[in-house]
């Protein structure tokens, strides 16, 4: 099986390096890829989840540093504007915006909507701000 995958990758690489062949196989390969990729979501979503956690940790670290310097922390509704000014990461791996949540006890958390792209669902990824 590994040899088959290797041959397939080499053949596709060779085919895509020749412009007339690439033009002929581009649309069919895109359709095939669209059929295959949903079967790998269980892997890609885990990887994206880990990436979101790391990015959220970086955002929380920056928020903590800002707080330690006595700077005002952003409100939830102004979080996107704050992100654009202070942090290079603005969207999670599923192309949704990170958000700031104020919990009932007054603590903050940075969040990603997760694979479904909807806030407030079980797949959300939240990183608490420990200050």
Buried (B, 14 or more C-beta within 10 A) or exposed (E): EEEEEEEEEEEEEEBEEEEEEEEEBEEEBEEEEEEEEEEEEEEBBEEBBEBBBEBBEBBBEBBBEBBEEEEEBBEEEEBBEBBEEEBEBEEBBBEBBBBBBEEEEEEBBBBBBBBEEEBEEEBBBBBBBEE
